[in-house]
Amino acid sequence: MLGNMASKINSYKYIIAIKNAFTALIPIIITGAFATLFSNMVFDSTNGLAQIDALSFLEQLKPISQSINYATMNMLTISAVFLIGLEVGNLNKESGYFPGLLAVISYISVNPTTVELLVDDKMRVVENVLSRNYTDTKGLFLGMFIAILSVELFTWLGKQDKLNIKMPDSVPSNVSRSFSALIPTVLTFTIIATAGFAVYRLSGMYLYDIIYTIVQAPLENVMQGLPGVLILMFVAQFFWVIGIHGNQMIKPIREPLLLASIAVNTDAFNAGKEIPNIINMPFWDMYMNIGGSGVTIGLLFAIFIIGKRDDMKQIAKLSMGPSIFNINEPVIFGMPIMLNPILAIPFIITPLITGVIGYVATYIGFAGKAVVMIPWTTPPIISAYLATAGSLGAVATQLICIVVSTLIYLPFVKISNSRQLVEDPTRENETKEVDGVIVHD
């Protein structure tokens, strides 16, 4: 029953659209984060390599990295809106890139295009500009809502025959499609913009202010607290244990919040300000996902230390290579961990404990906060060093987490050894190979 419910939720088209969009955004975010890293550690004349006289010319290249950072991180919501609109359009059988463009224009239409600035000790209104609040991560939730709403509205209007302009057969198909979409497009923009205007007139607040204050900010606060991220991790691990891909289940909740969190840290780091967020996407990967879900790199080390079962040792050897890059499906399906009452316990509790260790170490200042979005496949140690822009405390903390995870898995590996001996004490080392897989005879 629970599996069916999870599968139904995970197949919901808006969940699919959001997951696909944020998956496509990851290279953009990583590019922007590394641009910030180079800006501060290479091109900066105060803290970077450019402070060395022989390399001082590097400072002249800093505008390149800054422009890349601005185009990626400060425009993240615009990119997300386009991709979500595109995904919803594809799911609605709307071909081409127009749904993404429609979503972006609809989103811009509900936001103010004036900014008040202090100039010469006087507040002045600057017109025809879009504040960064609406283009960076603070606008994500409103952007997702408008992207889905605008494309769904456009799709529905497009199905009304009375709103379609019919062109003669002699007109090229691409021109005919454009005219067919004209009235639905006009109505979509008009309805969305009018709704945004009405909300402002009635409440004195723009939709952005309402959504960010009521929805996004509280969720961000929950996720920035240790209990929130532990609950999310527990849910993911629980789904893994019952046979459902846990990371995919929580992705629509996790990605917008944790990716927004690292984007804020990257921006603060780039501006030389205090880094605000402890918990973000790299934190999740560095301390709670070492070797893959369940911090199973500790399980592999535990098997190498005290494992007596040939099948487990063989699977551990085959799995160690992928696990270095945080890919652990061979472990999860090979041991197996799913529906395994013994290994399921450490699989669930280990990332919770290592998450606490990482949080405390960062909170007290021993480990640096993550400021660079790194690929989730980055190996341990390297990941901690790069994500925190060179914090050796973060590297040490990750090593501690690996040791702790190994200690947690050790007694459960011992139980697995004993259980096999109890089931068949005469066949402790008798194994055979079937289709390339080591099994007990």
LUMFILO-670349 format. One line per field, with one value per residue (C-alpha): residue number from 0; residue in three letters; x, y, z. Coordinates in Angstrom, 2 decimals. Example, Ala and Ser with C-alpha at 12.3 -4.5 7.8 and 13.67 -1.06 7.14 Angstrom:
// residues 2
seq: [0 1]
type: [ala ser]
px: [12.30 13.67]
py: [-4.50 -1.06]
pz: [7.80 7.14]
//
This chain:
// residues 441
seq: [0 1 2 3 4 5 6 7 8 9 10 11 12 13 14 15 16 17 18 19 20 21 22 23 24 25 26 27 28 29 30 31 32 33 34 35 36 37 38 39 40 41 42 43 44 45 46 47 48 49 50 51 52 53 54 55 56 57 58 59 60 61 62 63 64 65 66 67 68 69 70 71 72 73 74 75 76 77 78 79 80 81 82 83 84 85 86 87 88 89 90 91 92 93 94 95 96 97 98 99 100 101 102 103 104 105 106 107 108 109 110 111 112 113 114 115 116 117 118 119 120 121 122 123 124 125 126 127 128 129 130 131 132 133 134 135 136 137 138 139 140 141 142 143 144 145 146 147 148 149 150 151 152 153 154 155 156 157 158 159 160 161 162 163 164 165 166 167 168 169 170 171 172 173 174 175 176 177 178 179 180 181 182 183 184 185 186 187 188 189 190 191 192 193 194 195 196 197 198 199 200 201 202 203 204 205 206 207 208 209 210 211 212 213 214 215 216 217 218 219 220 221 222 223 224 225 226 227 228 229 230 231 232 233 234 235 236 237 238 239 240 241 242 243 244 245 246 247 248 249 250 251 252 253 254 255 256 257 258 259 260 261 262 263 264 265 266 267 268 269 270 271 272 273 274 275 276 277 278 279 280 281 282 283 284 285 286 287 288 289 290 291 292 293 294 295 296 297 298 299 300 301 302 303 304 305 306 307 308 309 310 311 312 313 314 315 316 317 318 319 320 321 322 323 324 325 326 327 328 329 330 331 332 333 334 335 336 337 338 339 340 341 342 343 344 345 346 347 348 349 350 351 352 353 354 355 356 357 358 359 360 361 362 363 364 365 366 367 368 369 370 371 372 373 374 375 376 377 378 379 380 381 382 383 384 385 386 387 388 389 390 391 392 393 394 395 396 397 398 399 400 401 402 403 404 405 406 407 408 409 410 411 412 413 414 415 416 417 418 419 420 421 422 423 424 425 426 427 428 429 430 431 432 433 434 435 436 437 438 439 440]
type: [met leu gly asn met ala ser lys ile asn ser tyr lys tyr ile ile ala ile lys asn ala phe thr ala leu ile pro ile ile ile thr gly ala phe ala thr leu phe ser asn met val phe asp ser thr asn gly leu ala gln ile asp ala leu ser phe leu glu gln leu lys pro ile ser gln ser ile asn tyr ala thr met asn met leu thr ile ser ala val phe leu ile gly leu glu val gly asn leu asn lys glu ser gly tyr phe pro gly leu leu ala val ile ser tyr ile ser val asn pro thr thr val glu leu leu val asp asp lys met arg val val glu asn val leu ser arg asn tyr thr asp thr lys gly leu phe leu gly met phe ile ala ile leu ser val glu leu phe thr trp leu gly lys gln asp lys leu asn ile lys met pro asp ser val pro ser asn val ser arg ser phe ser ala leu ile pro thr val leu thr phe thr ile ile ala thr ala gly phe ala val tyr arg leu ser gly met tyr leu tyr asp ile ile tyr thr ile val gln ala pro leu glu asn val met gln gly leu pro gly val leu ile leu met phe val ala gln phe phe trp val ile gly ile his gly asn gln met ile lys pro ile arg glu pro leu leu leu ala ser ile ala val asn thr asp ala phe asn ala gly lys glu ile pro asn ile ile asn met pro phe trp asp met tyr met asn ile gly gly ser gly val thr ile gly leu leu phe ala ile phe ile ile gly lys arg asp asp met lys gln ile ala lys leu ser met gly pro ser ile phe asn ile asn glu pro val ile phe gly met pro ile met leu asn pro ile leu ala ile pro phe ile ile thr pro leu ile thr gly val ile gly tyr val ala thr tyr ile gly phe ala gly lys ala val val met ile pro trp thr thr pro pro ile ile ser ala tyr leu ala thr ala gly ser leu gly ala val ala thr gln leu ile cys ile val val ser thr leu ile tyr leu pro phe val lys ile ser asn ser arg gln leu val glu asp pro thr arg glu asn glu thr lys glu val asp gly val ile val his asp]
px: [0.00 2.76 4.74 1.75 1.12 4.77 4.81 1.65 3.11 6.39 4.59 2.52 3.33 4.22 6.60 8.18 8.47 10.14 12.55 13.57 14.00 16.25 18.26 18.90 19.88 22.66 25.38 24.39 24.64 27.96 29.36 28.30 29.71 33.10 33.15 32.84 35.58 37.96 36.96 37.99 40.78 42.51 41.63 41.34 44.32 43.66 42.94 43.68 46.67 46.61 48.16 51.45 53.38 54.21 50.52 49.05 47.83 45.15 43.18 42.39 40.47 38.13 35.30 35.02 34.23 31.95 29.91 29.54 28.41 25.86 24.47 24.09 23.40 21.66 19.40 18.61 14.87 14.53 16.28 14.12 10.90 11.85 12.74 9.66 7.44 9.16 8.70 5.03 4.51 6.11 3.90 0.90 1.97 2.94 5.90 8.79 10.26 7.28 5.88 9.19 9.16 5.51 6.33 9.20 7.14 4.23 6.56 8.07 4.57 3.61 6.75 7.41 9.78 10.71 13.33 13.81 17.46 19.19 20.98 22.59 20.80 17.45 15.23 14.75 12.63 14.44 12.06 12.22 14.47 13.92 15.35 17.68 15.22 12.99 15.69 17.88 16.83 14.38 11.87 12.00 8.68 6.70 8.48 7.51 3.89 3.62 5.38 2.92 -0.14 0.66 1.41 -1.66 -3.83 -2.34 -2.89 -6.51 -7.20 -5.50 -8.02 -10.95 -11.77 -13.40 -10.09 -8.05 -7.41 -7.69 -5.35 -5.63 -3.78 -1.43 0.04 3.24 2.60 4.89 3.06 -0.29 0.69 1.77 -1.59 -3.42 -1.63 -2.15 -5.42 -4.52 -1.19 -2.80 -5.38 -2.76 -0.55 -3.57 -5.05 -1.73 -0.73 -4.21 -4.21 -0.84 -2.07 -5.29 -3.37 -1.17 -4.12 -6.08 -3.24 -0.59 1.87 3.21 2.76 6.50 6.22 3.25 4.72 8.19 6.89 4.20 5.70 9.36 10.93 9.28 10.33 13.88 13.94 12.77 15.45 18.13 17.37 18.96 15.63 14.24 17.10 17.21 13.50 13.95 16.87 14.92 12.07 14.49 16.20 12.88 11.71 14.99 14.52 11.03 12.24 11.57 14.25 14.35 16.27 13.80 10.90 12.22 13.89 11.03 11.21 14.94 16.26 14.56 15.44 18.98 20.04 18.70 20.66 24.00 23.28 22.86 26.15 27.95 26.63 27.73 31.15 31.55 30.65 33.01 30.14 29.46 28.25 24.70 23.66 25.08 22.72 22.66 23.10 26.88 26.33 23.91 26.42 29.53 28.28 25.05 25.67 29.33 29.70 26.02 22.75 23.15 26.87 27.49 31.20 31.28 29.55 32.21 35.03 33.26 33.02 36.71 37.57 35.43 33.37 33.39 30.80 32.31 29.25 29.38 33.15 32.84 30.06 32.10 35.10 32.99 31.19 34.19 35.04 31.57 31.23 34.26 32.10 29.04 27.29 26.07 23.30 25.55 25.59 21.89 20.74 23.64 23.81 20.82 19.91 16.34 13.95 16.93 16.00 19.65 21.37 18.32 18.90 22.40 21.40 18.74 20.55 24.09 23.39 21.41 24.38 26.95 24.62 24.64 28.44 28.76 26.27 27.92 31.41 30.23 28.21 31.16 33.42 35.65 34.50 33.90 30.46 29.94 30.09 30.62 28.09 30.07 29.00 27.50 29.91 32.96 34.94 35.13 37.88 38.09 34.40 34.80 37.85 36.30 32.81 34.14 36.78 39.66 38.49 40.74 38.31 35.62 38.01 38.75 35.04 34.30 37.03 35.47 32.10 33.61 35.19 31.95 29.93 32.31 31.94 28.14 28.07 30.60 28.21 25.58 28.12 29.06 25.40 25.17 28.19 26.61 23.24 24.78 26.60 23.40 21.50 24.17 27.31 28.87 28.84 30.53 32.86 31.01 29.93 29.43 29.09 25.81 25.64 28.54 26.95 28.43 25.76 25.75 25.48]
py: [0.00 2.43 1.51 2.12 5.50 6.51 5.42 7.41 10.55 10.12 9.77 12.94 15.12 18.27 16.27 14.84 18.31 19.81 16.87 16.97 20.74 20.78 17.85 19.87 22.88 21.09 21.74 25.43 25.66 23.82 26.10 29.20 27.83 27.04 30.48 31.89 29.56 30.74 34.36 34.18 31.60 32.36 35.80 37.68 39.89 39.62 35.94 34.24 33.35 36.86 38.16 36.59 39.21 36.88 36.00 39.46 39.53 37.01 39.78 41.18 37.98 38.28 39.94 36.73 34.58 37.26 37.47 33.68 33.67 36.40 34.69 31.35 31.92 35.30 34.13 30.73 31.33 32.44 29.25 27.10 28.73 28.12 24.46 23.71 25.36 23.29 20.05 20.71 21.60 18.33 16.38 18.25 17.29 20.88 20.60 23.04 25.58 27.91 26.66 27.57 31.03 31.46 30.55 33.06 35.93 35.07 35.06 38.43 39.90 39.37 41.03 44.77 46.38 49.35 49.55 52.19 53.18 55.67 58.14 61.31 60.78 60.69 57.72 57.51 55.12 53.34 52.02 49.15 46.93 43.56 43.27 40.37 39.15 37.96 36.27 34.51 31.68 33.75 33.62 29.86 28.88 31.63 30.79 27.10 28.03 30.51 28.16 25.36 27.63 29.51 26.41 24.57 27.60 27.92 24.22 24.38 27.50 25.90 23.03 25.41 25.31 28.73 30.31 28.79 30.81 28.51 29.19 27.85 24.64 26.60 28.39 26.72 24.59 26.60 29.82 28.11 26.89 30.40 31.88 29.01 29.79 33.55 33.97 31.41 33.23 36.66 35.37 33.54 36.61 38.83 36.55 35.96 39.64 40.76 38.26 39.56 43.16 42.32 40.63 43.71 46.09 44.07 43.16 45.80 42.95 41.41 37.68 37.26 38.75 36.55 33.28 33.92 35.00 32.36 29.35 29.51 31.26 28.96 25.87 27.20 27.80 24.24 22.83 25.00 23.41 20.06 18.30 19.24 17.77 14.66 14.02 14.40 11.98 9.49 9.52 8.93 6.02 4.47 4.44 2.86 0.05 -0.84 -0.96 2.57 4.99 7.31 10.17 10.39 10.53 13.53 15.29 17.74 18.96 18.75 20.27 23.70 24.30 22.91 24.22 27.64 27.42 26.74 29.48 31.97 30.79 31.09 34.62 35.62 34.06 35.92 39.20 38.59 38.44 36.02 32.64 32.15 28.52 25.36 22.95 22.88 20.42 19.89 19.40 16.58 14.93 15.55 14.23 12.28 10.58 9.48 6.50 6.81 6.59 5.24 6.18 2.63 3.26 2.41 -0.90 -1.79 -1.02 -3.04 -6.04 -5.74 -5.69 -8.50 -9.93 -13.74 -14.34 -14.79 -13.36 -10.13 -9.80 -10.34 -7.75 -5.32 -5.66 -5.08 -2.13 -0.23 1.44 2.92 3.83 6.12 8.16 7.86 5.29 2.45 0.63 -2.49 -2.43 -1.70 -4.38 -6.80 -7.35 -6.66 -3.80 -3.47 -5.52 -6.71 -6.41 -6.49 -4.05 -1.77 -0.51 0.97 2.05 4.31 5.58 6.10 9.18 10.69 10.35 11.58 14.48 15.49 15.25 17.42 19.97 20.29 20.54 23.29 25.08 25.35 26.54 23.49 22.78 25.47 26.00 24.79 27.59 25.66 23.36 20.29 17.24 14.59 12.05 13.92 11.44 11.90 14.15 15.96 16.85 18.35 20.37 21.77 22.42 24.48 26.30 24.62 23.94 21.26 21.06 19.90 17.26 16.04 15.98 13.89 11.44 11.24 10.51 7.66 6.14 6.50 4.92 1.96 1.52 1.62 -1.04 -3.38 -5.10 -5.58 -7.19 -9.47 -10.38 -11.15 -13.47 -15.27 -15.54 -17.31 -19.76 -20.53 -21.16 -23.56 -24.00 -26.46 -24.05 -20.94 -20.68 -22.74 -20.46 -20.72 -18.32 -18.13 -15.77 -13.77 -13.37 -14.99 -16.91 -19.49 -23.04]
pz: [0.00 1.00 -2.09 -4.35 -2.73 -3.12 -6.76 -7.44 -5.85 -7.70 -11.04 -10.56 -13.55 -11.60 -9.43 -12.57 -14.10 -11.02 -10.64 -14.29 -14.26 -11.20 -12.52 -15.68 -13.55 -11.66 -14.31 -14.31 -10.53 -10.43 -13.14 -11.21 -7.97 -9.51 -11.11 -7.60 -6.37 -9.09 -8.52 -4.87 -4.81 -8.11 -9.44 -6.13 -5.23 -1.48 -0.86 -4.16 -6.28 -7.75 -4.53 -5.68 -7.64 -10.49 -10.86 -10.30 -13.91 -12.90 -11.22 -14.65 -15.40 -12.41 -14.40 -16.45 -13.42 -11.97 -15.15 -15.25 -11.63 -12.29 -15.39 -13.59 -9.89 -10.02 -12.83 -11.32 -10.93 -14.55 -15.67 -13.39 -14.60 -18.23 -17.62 -15.51 -18.13 -20.79 -18.82 -18.08 -21.75 -22.86 -20.47 -21.90 -25.45 -26.28 -28.63 -28.93 -26.54 -26.43 -23.06 -21.39 -22.93 -21.95 -18.35 -18.12 -19.54 -17.24 -14.23 -15.10 -15.59 -11.92 -10.51 -10.13 -12.60 -10.43 -7.68 -5.01 -4.53 -2.27 -4.55 -3.15 0.18 -1.60 -2.42 -6.14 -8.19 -11.01 -13.65 -16.14 -14.04 -12.40 -8.91 -8.17 -5.54 -8.36 -10.42 -7.85 -5.53 -3.46 -6.30 -6.83 -5.26 -6.95 -10.19 -9.94 -9.23 -12.11 -14.54 -13.85 -13.75 -16.97 -19.05 -17.75 -18.50 -21.99 -22.67 -21.58 -23.65 -26.64 -26.55 -26.97 -30.69 -30.61 -29.61 -32.43 -35.56 -38.55 -41.44 -45.03 -45.86 -48.10 -45.06 -43.71 -40.64 -38.35 -39.25 -38.78 -35.31 -34.31 -35.29 -33.60 -30.35 -30.59 -28.67 -25.93 -25.51 -25.22 -22.75 -20.66 -20.26 -19.60 -16.94 -15.14 -15.17 -14.09 -11.22 -10.04 -10.27 -8.37 -5.56 -5.19 -5.18 -2.64 -0.27 -0.87 -1.45 -4.61 -5.17 -4.59 -1.08 -0.20 -1.48 -0.08 3.34 3.78 1.97 0.97 3.97 6.58 4.60 4.33 8.09 8.73 6.45 8.02 11.37 12.14 12.87 9.46 7.43 9.64 9.09 5.36 5.41 7.54 5.03 2.15 3.93 4.94 1.34 0.24 2.78 1.52 -2.08 -3.36 -4.58 -1.56 -3.15 -6.01 -3.56 -1.63 -4.56 -5.32 -1.70 -1.20 -4.42 -4.40 -0.75 -0.54 -3.94 -3.00 0.25 -1.44 -3.99 -1.14 0.40 -2.93 -3.37 0.13 -0.39 -3.67 -1.97 0.95 3.46 6.31 5.06 6.39 5.82 7.38 5.64 1.86 -0.99 -0.55 3.23 2.40 0.07 2.22 5.54 4.97 1.64 1.75 -0.56 -1.44 0.47 4.00 4.09 2.90 2.50 6.21 5.48 2.92 5.35 8.05 5.72 4.82 8.55 10.01 7.14 6.99 4.30 0.88 -0.86 1.15 0.68 -3.06 -3.37 -1.24 -3.55 -6.63 -5.02 -3.65 -6.97 -7.58 -3.90 -4.13 -6.48 -4.19 -6.37 -4.20 -6.07 -6.18 -2.37 -1.89 -4.34 -3.91 -0.15 -0.26 2.06 0.85 3.02 5.06 8.78 9.89 7.53 7.28 10.83 10.30 6.79 8.31 11.41 10.05 7.88 10.74 13.07 10.54 9.73 13.39 13.48 10.37 11.68 15.11 13.58 11.25 13.92 16.30 13.49 13.29 9.72 7.15 5.63 2.10 -0.47 -3.73 -5.37 -6.37 -8.40 -6.12 -7.63 -6.24 -4.09 -0.29 1.07 -2.28 -1.97 1.51 0.47 -2.70 -1.34 1.56 -0.52 1.28 4.86 6.38 9.29 6.86 5.50 9.05 9.86 6.79 7.82 11.29 9.70 7.66 10.79 12.76 9.95 9.91 13.67 13.36 10.65 12.35 14.83 12.13 9.81 12.71 13.16 9.45 9.82 12.77 11.08 8.08 10.33 12.25 9.03 7.74 9.91 7.46 4.52 5.86 2.88 0.26 -2.54 -6.23 -9.13 -11.07 -14.05 -12.66 -9.20 -6.09 -4.13 -1.34 -2.52]
//
